[in-house]
Structure formats: structure tokens, C-alpha cells
Amino acid sequence: MNLKDHTLYLNRELSWLDFNERVLEEAQDKTLPLMERLKFLSITASNLDEFFMVRVAALLRSENPVPDASGLTPEQQLSAISRRVHEMVSRQYSCFTRSLIPSMEKEGIRLLVYEELDQTQRTYVDKYFNNVLYQVLTPMAIDKSRPFPNLNNRTINLFIELAADETMPVHTVEWVEDEGRWRIVEDSGLGPLYAVVQVPTIVPRIVKLPSPEGQHHYILLENIIMAHISRLFLGHTVTRTGLLRVTRNSEYTIDEDDSNDLLDELTRSIRDRRWGYPVRVEISKGMGKPGLRLLEKTLNLTADKIYEINGPLDLTAWMGFAGAKEFAYLRNIPWPQAQAPDFVNQPSMFDVIKKKDVLVHHPYMSFDSVVRFVQEAAVDPNVLAIKQTLYRVSGQSPIINALIQAAENGKEVSVLVELMARFDEENNINWAKLLEKSGVHVVYGLVGLKTHCKVCLVVRREEDAIRRYMHLSTGNYNETTAKTYTDIGLFTCSEAFGQDASDLFNVLTGYSKATNWHKFAVAPGNLRAAFLRLINEEIMLANQGKNAEITAKMNSLSDVEIIQTLYKASAAGVRIRLLVRGLCSLRAGLPGVSENISVSSIVDRYLEHNRIFIFGGGGQAKVYLSSADWMARNLDRRVEVLFPVEDTDLQQELISQLDISLADNVKRREQMPDGTYQRPDRRGRTAVQSQFEHHKRAEESSNEASTEMFNF
């Protein structure tokens, strides 16, 4: 078995696009409520935006022609991505225009253009343009003295063609770097004029119109502007109006060693993000060829970066629309969140955790228990210190407020805020400044490493000793995303865990170099080695003729060394079941290589986000939770933590959770040897939707706890 054979690996970027296809399938699923379908479609568009801003931008920047594990060079990857995304965009808009829009119209929800408005609606729109839009719009001409404007990232812009003006000859210009000026390179005489108008982002994109009773009529902002475009170009004739949207590189490079103030440097980089080089341009269907050539030349575009859209640009705008209160009847009936049963009617969380470890499963169990843990610590006079990592937090975070309260109450509060959590940088900077002003000790992590682990440590003085209480999790301290992301949290006061947590914070805030972890495995130190050791232990058992198995759940799998070791395990006879929500570079079911490996992916109403790793079976299983995926970035370039679940009841709970997920025959897809995904055959079988089963189990456990307390 040649483990370097390119055919054994799927390209990570194309595999990610496969995941987005699975999300698109949910938008196409006519058994789902209408607004759930629209939400999934919006998610596919948002996913693509980030994919281009980060992954495609990285490939465009790459100067390394060496192929990846799948045998594709960056150039070949970009070519394959362009083909796949063009096909995906076509399916997105076919779903929107041919399925979702007609379905909305059946519900009395209509998206109109200006020509379709009745007199009342037209009067309303005209007044809205005159009183609001006209005041904020800025037409930007393109000519000798006014070069093509620098369009903001992901904004929608009108690209206007005007009839030739005999008093204004048209010139072709280019920027001369050495001279620091624009220079005329061609005088083409009379020809069309061009201008750009950005659609404002400070007012709603989807404008609600006066509507007949029982109806909901809307018009897009750009359509209102297009209908009144002549008002912005008095004395000229508008001959064509199109739309364009530029997606730009949004990665930034900060030299942390040379930066005197990381906060200021990062703030500047975030501000400059909107001016990154273009990685994709979306244009409305029917853009004139002369105008298109101007765009290609000005934005330095090749044909593969241009996406002609047959419908409204930027489907991400429909996320908020799909979630509007008036359309609740067109969404899933919400599943109420259960309270963590161990804490129901308990006056002190610390008293509960002192007796036993507690597992919480979000969002089936409310995130309130995590918020309460920090809030109790903030006001408990016996609490001496709180230490916590923060990667992504919400805009109105009760946890941040509790940490501030703790500092004001005289407790030692230390918080590591990861400033470079992608696309949450600005929010985290604001929180870091607020925490510092409140007396919290704020640190920004280790140079060159993102701190991605999720740990909260509370140091408490008790009658017999100083005791450390901890919450460790697979997900962020964000009560908003905790309503839609599935994650696992563990509360414990294990002495060995406490020692490791203290050592971890000493590493993060000081110069300590802890290496002798009692229970944790920590990246970038020994986490990779720990995973490899655990897999190899199963290989040894298989070679001895003993039962050997691995069941693991994660977001992504792309690390080549991990994949190669899993292939070795499969060849040795280890049974391997993987639940990988997103990209997966491993190919399952290959004879002689991965025939003992299955890969599944679940896409449902909640985003599968928890990471669970189980090695061995029966009563001998070793069960772990982690913040890390099996990706090189998690194992080598981030601070991550893997921690064991040692209570046998909690181990069985997690094993049962994965068994339920793997039994899903409604929302689970199975990877085929060619890398494609298919739903399992459900004929003659009872439907199993794992997320519903998890919800039902959490609700039953909470109800039982409440009943027991009442009976007592």
C-alpha cells in the first residue's frame, strides 16, 4: 500500500464544496418548511463568500507549485473550483427562481420589480427614493480624471452605461506606477460613458411595500435605484444598467514579532480588509460586452473569476428575511431547550460538580448552565479567581458581563481573548478593551498561534482546601451560536484536570512551558502524538486478534499523517466509523486501504460542531472531547485541548450519542469510494432523525429530574 498515492486523497477545497452541496440539497428539499429552505440557500451563499475570501485567496497567493496530497497544484485547484462553483451557482439560482420564489408567491409573499407596482406602491417607492435614498447615493463617474472606484468588499453596485457625450471624448487610461499617475494610452473618440453607484448598506436591502390584506410584497433596494437612475445623471441618457458585487481577499498578515501594539495593528488590518484584491466578481445577467471588458481590465479579472448571476445578487440577504417573525409559520416548530438535569432546582452548581462530573449537550440542553457557572463564580465570596479563554463571543455577552462583575467584586480575573478569530476580530477587540477598562487581566495568546481551546477555570476557597472547578467544551462561549451549534461541555473539579488547567493558563499568560500533562493533550505540543498513539494502540489490538475500533466525530478531516495512520488501522482490521460534517480528504471504502472505514455527514437544522473521539469498544473504550479537528492547523498551529471523559455513565452517554447519529437515515449522508455522498437506503426501515432523537432524550432527562425533585 503506497500511502503517498494521490488517488487515496480528496482535495480539501473540492471536498468542502461537496459539503456546501449537501447544504444546498437542504434548500432543494421540498419536504422542509419554506423559510427553512430559504435559510439553507442563504447559508450556501454565505459559505461561498468566506470560501472565496479565505481559501481561494490563499490559493491565488500561493507561490508553491507543489501538488497537494490529492495531486493537484494550486493552479489546478483554482481551475477545478471555478468549474464546480459555476455549476453550484447555477443550481443555487435555479432553486431560488424556479422553486422558492413560486412557493413564496403561493403564500402571498411576492418580490416585485418597479414595473409591477400598483399606484399606491409606486407612490410609496418614489417617496422613499426622494426622501431617503437620493440623499445618500453617490454616482461615481469613470473618465480621465476619475478612475474606476475602489468598490467595497461584498457590496452591491450599479454599473451604468450612458450614451456618448459629444463634449466629453472617452479615453482609455492606465496607472503608471513609476510616475504615480494615470496616463492616457488610447483616445477612442466618442463612445459610451460609465459610472458606478454603490447600493447603500445603511438601509434594508429588502424593502417592504404597502400590500393588500393577507399579502406581503417587497422590492429590492437596487431595483428602486435602477428605476430612478436618470435622476442621478441629469442631461445624460442611461443606455444600460447592470449590477456587480466584488468579493475580495480578506486574509491579513501581521508580523507579531515586529508589532509594537497588536491591538492597533490588527485594527488597521481589519479596516484594510475591504480593499483586498478581487477574488470573485458577480455580475447581473445581460451586462454589456464593452462594460464587461472594462471591468475585466480594471479589476484585473480573468473569465473564471466572473460569475454571471440569473437573479438577485447576494443571496445572504435572505437569511434575515427567512427569520422574520411574520413567517414563523413557514419555519420548523422550535424544539424547546431542556435544562441540564443535574442542575435543576439546585441552589449551587459548585455543590453539584463537587459530587460528580456533569455533561451538557447543547443546544438540546440550554447554554444557561454555562452562563450560570460564570455568574455564580462572579458573586460567590469564596471564589478567588476566574480564568477563561474566549474565541468567539456574542454581541451582548452575559459571560463578559459576569467577568466584569467578578473583577469589580475584587476577584482575580484573567481572560485570554483571541483577537484573530476570523471575521470576529472587531467584536473581540471591543470586548478586550472593555474587559481591560473593568480591571480584568486580558492577554492575547501566544505569538503565531491562535488560542482555540475552550476552558473556564474557577478557583474556590472551601473549608477543607482550595478547589478548582472547570468547564471544558468543544464549542465557544457564545450563548447565541449555542442555540444552533451542537456542542458538548464538561463540568468537573477533578484535581488532575485542575492542575492541567492551571498549567495551561500559565503557558498562555506567562513564560511557562508545561510538558507533563496529567490528563490533557495540548496542541501544538503533544496533541498530534496523542491522537497517533491512540490510533496505533487500536492497530496493536487488531494485530493481536482482539476487538479494535475507532468512532470519531468532528467538523473536518484533512491532516495527511492522521489519514495515513487511519488507513494503516483499516488495513490491520480496525473498524473505523467517522462522522465528519464538512470537508474530508480521506476516501472511505477503498479495497485494501479503507474498506473498514465509513464516513458520514449530517446536515440538519443545527450545525454539527462537537468533537468526540472514542477508541476501543465495550467497557474498555477511551472517550475524549476536544476543541480540535483532525486538521494540520488544529494540531500544529493552534492551542487546542483534548481531554478524557472518565465517568463511566458519561462515557456511555457519549457512545450512545454517536450511535444515534450513525443510525440517522433521514439527514445523514454516506461517503462513497469516489468521494460523493449518498443518503442511506431507508426502504423498509423506521425513520431515524438523530437531532430529533437527541432533543427528545434531553427533554426526557430534564423532565425526569424535575419530577424527582418534586416527588422528593
C-alpha positions in Angstrom: 0.0 0.0 0.0 1.6 3.2 -1.2 0.3 5.8 1.2 1.6 8.7 -1.0 -0.6 7.6 -3.9 -2.6 10.7 -4.9 -5.7 8.7 -5.6 -6.1 7.9 -1.9 -6.9 11.5 -1.0 -9.6 14.0 -1.8 -8.7 17.6 -2.3 -9.7 19.6 0.7 -11.2 22.5 -1.3 -13.3 20.3 -3.5 -14.4 18.3 -0.5 -15.5 21.5 1.2 -17.6 22.3 -1.9 -19.1 18.8 -1.6 -20.2 19.9 1.9 -21.8 23.1 0.6 -23.6 20.9 -2.0 -25.1 19.0 0.9 -26.3 22.2 2.4 -27.8 23.2 -1.0 -29.7 19.9 -1.0 -31.5 21.0 2.1 -32.6 24.2 0.3 -33.9 22.0 -2.6 -35.7 19.6 -0.2 -39.4 20.4 -0.7 -40.4 18.4 2.4 -38.8 21.2 4.6 -40.8 24.4 5.5 -40.3 27.1 3.0 -38.3 29.6 5.1 -36.0 26.8 6.3 -35.2 26.1 2.7 -34.6 29.8 2.1 -32.3 29.9 5.2 -30.2 27.0 3.9 -29.9 28.7 0.5 -28.6 31.8 2.2 -26.1 29.7 4.2 -24.7 28.3 1.0 -24.1 31.8 -0.3 -22.5 32.9 3.0 -20.3 29.8 2.9 -19.1 30.6 -0.6 -18.3 34.2 0.4 -16.0 33.0 3.1 -14.6 30.3 0.9 -13.5 32.8 -1.7 -12.2 35.4 0.8 -10.1 32.8 2.6 -9.4 29.6 0.7 -9.5 30.8 -2.9 -7.5 33.9 -1.9 -4.9 31.6 -0.3 -4.5 29.6 -3.5 -4.2 32.8 -5.6 -1.4 34.0 -3.2 0.4 30.7 -3.3 3.8 30.6 -4.9 4.3 26.9 -4.2 3.6 24.8 -7.4 3.9 21.6 -5.4 0.8 19.4 -5.6 -1.2 18.7 -2.5 -1.9 15.1 -1.2 -4.6 14.7 -3.9 -2.0 15.6 -6.7 -3.5 19.0 -7.6 -1.3 22.1 -7.9 -2.8 25.4 -6.7 -3.5 26.4 -10.4 -5.3 23.1 -11.0 -7.3 23.5 -7.8 -8.4 27.0 -8.8 -9.5 25.7 -12.2 -11.5 22.9 -10.7 -13.0 25.2 -8.1 -14.1 27.6 -10.8 -15.9 24.9 -12.7 -17.6 23.5 -9.6 -18.7 26.8 -8.2 -20.1 28.0 -11.6 -22.2 24.8 -11.6 -23.2 25.3 -7.9 -24.3 28.9 -8.5 -26.4 27.8 -11.4 -28.2 25.4 -9.1 -28.5 28.0 -6.3 -30.4 30.4 -8.6 -32.4 27.7 -10.2 -33.6 26.7 -6.7 -34.3 30.4 -5.8 -36.1 31.5 -9.0 -37.8 28.3 -10.0 -38.7 26.8 -6.7 -38.5 29.2 -3.7 -40.0 32.3 -5.4 -43.0 30.4 -6.8 -43.5 28.8 -3.4 -43.4 32.2 -1.7 -45.9 33.6 -4.1 -48.3 30.8 -3.2 -48.0 32.1 0.4 -48.8 35.6 -0.7 -45.1 36.7 -0.5 -44.1 38.5 -3.7 -40.8 40.0 -4.8 -41.7 42.8 -7.2 -39.9 45.0 -9.7 -40.8 48.6 -10.1 -42.8 48.0 -13.3 -45.1 45.6 -11.4 -46.0 48.0 -8.6 -49.6 49.3 -8.3 -50.1 53.1 -7.9 -50.0 53.0 -4.1 -46.8 51.1 -4.1 -45.2 53.2 -6.8 -46.1 56.4 -4.8 -44.5 54.8 -1.7 -41.3 53.8 -3.6 -41.0 57.2 -5.3 -41.3 59.0 -1.9 -38.8 56.6 -0.4 -36.3 57.3 -3.1 -36.7 61.1 -2.9 -36.7 61.4 0.9 -34.2 58.7 1.8 -32.1 57.1 -1.0 -31.4 60.2 -3.1 -29.8 61.8 -0.1 -27.2 59.1 0.4 -26.4 57.9 -3.1 -23.1 58.9 -4.7 -22.7 58.5 -8.5 -19.1 57.9 -9.4 -18.1 58.7 -13.0 -15.3 56.8 -14.8 -13.2 59.0 -17.0 -9.8 60.6 -17.5 -9.7 62.4 -14.2 -11.9 59.9 -12.2 -10.6 56.4 -12.5 -12.6 53.3 -11.6 -13.6 53.5 -8.0 -12.4 51.0 -5.4 -15.5 49.0 -4.6 -16.1 47.8 -1.1 -15.9 44.1 -0.4 -19.3 42.3 -0.9 -21.3 45.5 -1.6 -23.7 45.6 -4.5 -23.0 48.3 -7.1 -24.9 49.6 -10.1 -22.7 49.7 -13.2 -24.2 52.3 -15.5 -23.6 52.8 -19.2 -24.5 56.3 -20.6 -24.9 57.4 -24.2 -21.8 59.2 -25.6 -21.5 62.9 -24.8 -20.1 64.9 -27.8 -18.5 67.3 -25.4 -16.6 64.6 -23.5 -14.3 62.3 -25.5 -13.7 58.9 -24.0 -10.1 57.9 -23.1 -8.6 54.6 -22.0 -6.2 55.1 -19.2 -3.7 53.1 -17.1 -1.9 53.7 -13.9 1.8 54.3 -14.2 3.4 53.2 -11.0 6.8 55.0 -11.6 5.1 58.3 -12.4 2.4 57.9 -9.7 -0.4 59.0 -12.0 -3.0 57.9 -14.6 -1.9 58.2 -18.3 -4.0 58.2 -21.5 -3.0 55.2 -23.5 -5.7 55.4 -26.1 -8.0 58.2 -27.3 -11.0 56.3 -28.7 -13.0 59.4 -29.5 -16.7 59.3 -28.8 -18.1 56.3 -27.0 -20.2 55.2 -24.1 -19.6 56.7 -20.6 -19.6 54.6 -17.5 -20.3 55.2 -13.8 -20.8 53.3 -10.6 -23.3 53.8 -7.8 -23.0 51.7 -4.6 -26.2 50.4 -3.2 -26.2 51.7 0.4 -25.8 49.3 3.2 -27.2 51.5 5.9 -30.8 50.8 4.9 -32.6 47.5 4.5 -31.9 45.7 1.2 -35.3 44.1 1.0 -37.9 46.9 1.3 -41.4 46.1 2.5 -44.2 47.6 0.4 -47.8 48.6 1.2 -49.6 45.3 0.4 -53.2 44.0 0.1 -54.5 42.4 3.3 -53.0 38.9 3.8 -50.2 39.7 1.3 -46.5 40.5 1.8 -45.0 42.5 -1.1 -41.3 43.5 -1.3 -38.9 45.2 -3.7 -35.1 45.1 -3.7 -33.3 48.4 -3.0 -31.2 48.1 -6.2 -34.4 47.9 -8.2 -35.7 51.1 -6.7 -32.4 52.9 -7.6 -32.4 51.5 -11.1 -36.0 52.8 -11.7 -34.8 56.3 -10.7 -31.3 56.2 -12.1 -31.8 59.0 -14.5 -32.2 61.4 -11.5 -28.5 60.8 -10.8 -27.3 61.6 -14.3 -29.3 64.7 -15.4 -28.5 65.7 -19.0 -27.4 62.2 -20.0 -29.2 59.2 -21.3 -28.8 55.9 -19.4 -28.5 53.1 -22.0 -27.8 50.1 -19.8 -27.7 49.4 -16.0 -26.1 46.2 -14.6 -25.2 45.1 -11.1 -21.8 43.8 -9.8 -20.5 42.6 -6.5 -16.8 42.2 -5.7 -15.5 39.6 -3.2 -12.0 40.4 -2.0 -9.2 38.7 -0.3 -9.9 39.1 3.4 -6.8 37.5 4.9 -4.2 39.8 6.5 -0.6 39.3 7.5 0.6 40.7 10.9 4.2 40.4 12.0 3.5 39.8 15.6 7.2 40.0 16.5 7.7 43.4 15.0 4.3 44.9 16.0 4.6 47.2 19.0 0.8 47.1 19.6 -1.0 44.0 18.3 -4.4 45.6 19.0 -3.7 48.7 16.9 -2.1 46.6 14.1 -5.0 44.3 13.9 -7.5 47.1 13.9 -5.7 48.6 10.9 -5.6 45.3 9.1 -9.3 44.7 9.6 -10.0 48.2 8.3 -7.9 47.4 5.2 -9.6 44.1 4.6 -12.3 45.7 2.5 -9.7 46.8 -0.1 -8.1 43.3 -0.7 -7.5 42.2 -4.3 -10.6 40.8 -6.1 -11.0 37.0 -6.0 -14.5 36.9 -7.5 -16.9 39.3 -9.3 -20.6 38.6 -9.6 -22.5 40.4 -12.3 -26.1 40.5 -13.3 -27.2 38.7 -16.4 -27.0 40.8 -19.6 -24.0 43.0 -18.7 -22.9 44.7 -22.0 -19.7 43.4 -23.5 -17.9 46.8 -23.6 -18.7 47.3 -19.9 -17.6 43.8 -19.1 -14.3 44.3 -20.8 -13.8 47.5 -18.8 -14.4 45.5 -15.6 -12.0 42.7 -16.6 -9.3 45.2 -17.3 -9.8 47.5 -14.4 -10.2 44.7 -11.8 -7.5 42.5 -13.4 -10.0 39.7 -13.9 -9.9 36.5 -15.9 -13.1 34.9 -17.1 -13.0 32.2 -14.5 -13.4 34.8 -11.7 -16.6 36.3 -13.2 -19.9 34.8 -12.3 -23.0 35.9 -14.3 -26.0 35.7 -12.0 -29.5 35.0 -13.2 -31.3 36.6 -10.3 -30.7 39.0 -7.4 -27.0 39.2 -6.4 -26.1 38.3 -2.8 -28.4 35.6 -1.5 -27.0 36.1 2.0 -29.5 39.0 2.4 -32.3 36.4 2.6 -31.1 35.0 5.9 -32.8 37.7 8.0 -35.9 37.6 5.8 -36.3 33.9 6.4 -36.1 34.5 10.1 -38.7 37.3 10.2 -41.4 37.0 12.9 -44.3 37.2 10.4 -43.0 34.0 8.7 -42.7 31.8 11.8 -45.5 29.6 10.4 -43.2 28.8 7.5 -40.3 27.6 9.7 -39.7 24.5 11.8 -41.6 24.3 15.0 -38.8 25.2 17.5 -37.6 22.5 19.9 -37.6 23.9 23.4 -34.2 23.7 25.1 -34.1 21.5 28.2 -32.4 22.5 31.4 -29.3 20.4 32.3 -31.0 17.9 34.6 -28.1 17.7 37.2 -28.6 21.5 37.9 -32.4 21.6 38.0 -33.5 23.2 41.3 -30.0 23.0 42.7 -29.0 26.2 44.6 -25.3 25.8 43.9 -23.6 24.4 40.8 -20.4 24.0 42.8 -22.1 21.6 45.2 -23.3 19.5 42.3 -19.9 19.5 40.5 -18.1 18.6 43.7 -20.1 15.3 43.9 -19.7 14.3 40.2 -18.7 15.3 36.7 -21.6 16.7 34.6 -22.0 16.6 30.8 -24.2 19.2 28.9 -25.3 18.7 25.3 -26.1 21.9 23.5 -28.5 23.1 22.1 -30.7 20.3 23.3 -29.7 21.4 26.8 -29.7 25.2 27.4 -26.5 27.1 27.5 -27.8 28.8 30.7 -25.8 26.3 32.8 -22.6 27.7 31.3 -23.6 31.3 31.8 -24.8 30.5 35.3 -21.4 28.9 36.2 -19.6 32.1 35.5 -22.3 34.2 37.1 -22.2 32.2 40.3 -18.4 32.4 40.4 -18.7 36.2 40.0 -20.7 36.7 43.1 -19.6 33.8 45.3 -17.5 35.3 48.1 -15.5 32.1 48.3 -14.3 32.3 44.7 -10.8 33.8 44.5 -10.1 33.7 40.7 -11.6 33.1 37.3 -9.5 32.3 34.2 -11.1 31.8 30.8 -10.4 31.6 27.1 -12.7 33.4 24.7 -12.6 32.7 21.0 -16.0 33.9 19.7 -18.5 35.6 21.9 -21.8 37.2 21.2 -22.5 40.9 20.8 -24.3 41.2 24.1 -22.5 38.5 26.1 -23.7 37.7 29.6 -20.5 35.9 30.2 -18.5 39.1 29.5 -20.7 40.9 31.9 -20.2 38.3 34.6 -16.4 38.5 34.2 -16.6 42.3 34.6 -18.7 41.9 37.7 -16.3 39.4 39.1 -13.4 41.9 38.6 -15.4 44.6 40.3 -16.1 42.3 43.2 -12.3 42.0 43.8 -11.7 38.6 42.3 -8.6 37.9 40.2 -10.0 37.6 36.6 -7.7 36.7 33.7 -9.1 36.3 30.2 -7.4 35.2 27.0 -9.2 36.9 24.1 -8.3 35.5 20.7 -8.1 38.7 18.7 -7.6 36.9 15.4 -10.7 34.7 15.4 -11.5 35.1 11.7 -14.4 37.6 11.0 -14.9 38.1 14.7 -11.8 40.2 15.2 -13.5 43.5 15.6 -16.0 42.2 18.1 -13.2 40.6 20.1 -11.2 43.8 20.1 -14.1 45.7 21.5 -14.6 43.2 24.2 -10.9 43.1 25.1 -10.9 46.9 25.5 -14.0 46.8 27.7 -12.6 44.0 29.9 -9.3 45.8 30.4 -11.1 49.0 31.4 -13.0 47.0 34.0 -9.9 45.7 35.7 -9.7 42.2 34.0 -6.3 41.0 33.1 -6.5 40.5 29.3 -3.9 38.6 27.3 -3.9 37.9 23.6 -2.3 34.5 23.5 0.9 33.1 22.1 2.8 34.6 19.1 2.0 32.8 15.9 -0.8 30.6 17.5 -4.5 31.0 17.7 -5.9 30.0 21.0 -8.9 27.9 20.1 -9.4 25.8 23.2 -12.5 26.4 25.4 -11.6 26.4 29.1 -13.0 28.2 32.1 -11.3 27.7 35.5 -12.7 28.8 38.8 -10.5 28.8 41.9 -12.6 28.5 45.1 -11.7 28.5 48.7 -13.6 25.8 50.7 -13.5 24.5 54.3 -11.1 21.6 53.5 -9.0 23.1 50.7 -8.7 25.3 47.7 -10.6 23.6 44.9 -10.6 24.2 41.2 -13.8 23.9 39.2 -13.7 23.8 35.4 -15.9 23.9 32.4 -14.3 22.5 29.2 -16.0 22.4 25.9 -16.0 21.6 22.2 -17.6 25.0 21.4 -17.4 28.7 22.0 -18.6 30.7 25.0 -21.3 32.2 22.8 -24.9 31.9 24.0 -26.2 32.9 20.6 -24.5 30.3 18.5 -25.1 27.8 21.3 -28.7 27.8 20.2 -27.9 26.5 16.7 -24.5 24.7 17.1 -24.3 21.2 18.6 -21.6 21.1 21.3 -20.6 19.2 24.4 -19.4 20.7 27.7 -18.0 19.0 30.8 -18.1 20.4 34.3 -15.6 18.8 36.7 -13.5 19.5 39.8 -11.0 16.7 39.2 -7.7 17.6 40.8 -5.7 16.3 37.9 -7.8 18.4 35.5 -7.4 21.4 37.7 -3.6 21.0 37.7 -3.6 20.8 33.9 -5.9 23.8 33.5 -3.7 25.9 35.8 -0.6 24.9 33.9 -2.4 25.7 30.6 -3.2 29.2 31.7 0.4 29.7 32.9 1.5 28.8 29.4 -1.0 31.2 27.8 -0.3 34.1 30.1 3.3 33.7 31.1 6.5 32.0 30.1 5.7 28.5 31.4 6.5 25.6 29.1 4.4 22.8 30.6 5.1 19.4 29.2 4.0 16.9 31.8 0.2 17.0 31.4 -1.8 14.7 33.7 -5.0 14.4 31.7 -4.9 16.9 28.8 -3.2 16.6 25.5 -2.4 20.1 24.2 -1.6 21.4 20.7 0.8 22.3 19.4 2.8 20.2 21.9 1.6 16.7 22.3 -1.9 16.6 20.8 -0.8 15.1 17.4 1.3 12.5 19.1 -1.6 11.6 21.5 -4.0 11.0 18.6 -1.5 8.9 16.7 -0.7 6.9 19.8 -4.4 6.2 20.4 -4.9 5.0 16.8 -1.8 2.9 16.9 -3.0 1.2 20.1 -6.0 0.1 18.2 -3.8 -1.3 15.5 -1.8 -3.3 18.1 -5.1 -4.8 19.4 -6.2 -5.7 15.9 -2.8 -7.4 15.2 -3.3 -9.4 18.4 -6.7 -10.6 17.1 -8.6 -8.5 19.6 -11.6 -6.2 19.1 -10.4 -2.8 17.8 -12.5 0.1 16.8 -12.5 3.9 16.5 -15.5 6.1 16.4 -14.9 9.8 15.9 -16.9 12.9 15.2 -15.5 16.2 14.0 -16.0 19.2 11.7 -13.2 18.5 9.2 -10.6 15.8 8.4 -7.6 16.7 6.2 -4.4 16.0 8.1 -2.3 13.6 5.9 -0.5 11.9 8.8 -3.7 11.2 10.6 -5.3 9.9 7.4 -2.3 7.6 6.6 -2.5 6.2 10.2 -6.2 5.6 9.8 -5.5 3.7 6.5 -3.0 1.6 8.3 -5.5 0.9 11.0 -8.2 -0.1 8.5 -5.7 -2.5 6.7 -5.0 -4.0 10.1 -8.7 -4.7 10.7 -9.7 -1.8 12.9 -13.3 -0.9 12.5 -13.5 2.9 12.0 -16.6 5.0 11.9 -16.2 8.7 11.2 -18.8 11.4 11.4 -17.3 14.4 9.5 -19.7 17.3 9.0 -17.6 19.2 6.4 -14.5 18.6 4.3 -13.0 15.1 4.4 -9.8 14.3 2.5 -9.9 10.6 3.4 -11.6 8.3 0.9 -13.7 5.5 2.5 -14.3 2.1 1.2 -11.2 1.6 -1.0 -10.4 -2.1 -1.2 -7.2 -3.0 0.8 -6.9 0.6 2.0 -10.0 1.9 3.7 -12.6 -0.9 3.4 -13.0 -0.9 7.2 -13.7 2.9 7.3 -17.1 4.6 6.9 -17.5 8.3 6.6 -20.8 10.0 7.2 -22.0 13.7 7.3 -25.1 15.1 8.9 -26.7 18.4 7.7 -29.9 19.3 9.6 -31.5 22.2 11.5 -28.5 22.5 13.9 -24.8 22.8 12.8 -22.9 19.7 13.9 -20.0 21.2 15.8 -18.9 18.8 18.6 -15.7 16.8 18.5 -16.0 13.4 20.2 -13.3 10.7 19.9 -13.8 7.1 21.1 -11.1 4.5 20.9 -11.9 0.9 21.7 -15.3 -0.7 22.4 -17.4 -2.1 25.2 -16.3 -1.4 28.7 -12.7 -0.7 27.5 -13.5 2.4 25.5 -11.4 5.5 26.0 -13.6 8.6 25.4 -12.4 12.1 24.7 -13.7 15.5 23.9 -11.8 18.3 22.1 -11.8 21.7 20.5 -9.7 20.3 17.7 -10.5 18.8 14.3 -8.1 16.4 12.5 -6.5 19.2 10.5 -2.9 20.4 10.4 -3.9 23.8 11.6 -5.5 22.4 14.7 -2.7 20.0 15.5 0.2 22.3 14.7 -0.8 26.0 14.6 -3.4 26.4 17.3 -3.7 26.0 21.0 -6.2 23.1 21.4 -7.1 20.7 24.2 -8.1 17.1 24.2 -9.5 15.9 27.5 -10.9 12.5 28.6 -14.3 11.8 29.9 -13.7 9.4 32.8 -17.1 8.8 34.4 -18.4 5.5 33.0 -22.0 6.8 32.8 -20.9 9.9 30.9 -18.8 7.7 28.6 -21.8 5.6 27.8 -23.9 8.7 27.2 -21.4 9.9 24.5 -21.1 6.5 22.9 -24.9 6.4 22.7 -24.9 9.9 21.1 -22.6 8.7 18.3 -24.6 5.5 17.8 -27.8 7.5 17.4 -26.1 9.9 14.9 -24.7 6.9 12.9 -28.2 5.4 12.8 -29.6 8.5 11.2 -31.3 7.6 7.9 -33.0 11.0 7.3 -30.3 13.6 7.4 -27.1 11.6 7.2 -25.2 11.1 4.0 -22.6 8.3 3.5 -19.4 8.9 1.5 -18.9 6.6 -1.5 -15.4 5.4 -2.6 -15.4 8.1 -5.3 -15.9 10.8 -2.7 -19.5 11.6 -3.5 -22.2 11.4 -0.7 -25.5 9.5 -0.8 -28.4 9.2 1.6 -28.7 5.7 3.1 -31.4 3.4 1.7 -34.4 3.8 4.0 -36.8 1.4 2.4 -38.5 -0.8 5.0 -36.8 0.9 7.9 -38.1 3.2 10.6 -37.1 6.8 10.1 -34.3 8.0 12.5 -33.5 11.7 12.6 -30.6 11.9 15.1 -31.1 15.6 16.0 -34.7 15.0 16.9 -33.7 11.9 19.0 -31.0 14.0 20.9 -33.7 16.6 21.6 -36.1 14.0 22.8 -33.6 12.4 25.1 -32.5 15.8 26.6 -36.1 16.7 27.2 -36.9 13.4 28.9 -33.8 13.6 31.2 -34.8 17.2 32.3 -38.4 16.2 32.9 -37.3 13.2 35.0 -35.0 15.4 37.1 -37.8 17.9 37.7 -40.2 15.1 38.7 -37.7 13.5 41.1 -37.2 16.9 42.8 -40.9 17.4 43.1 -41.5 13.9 44.5 -38.8 14.5 47.0 
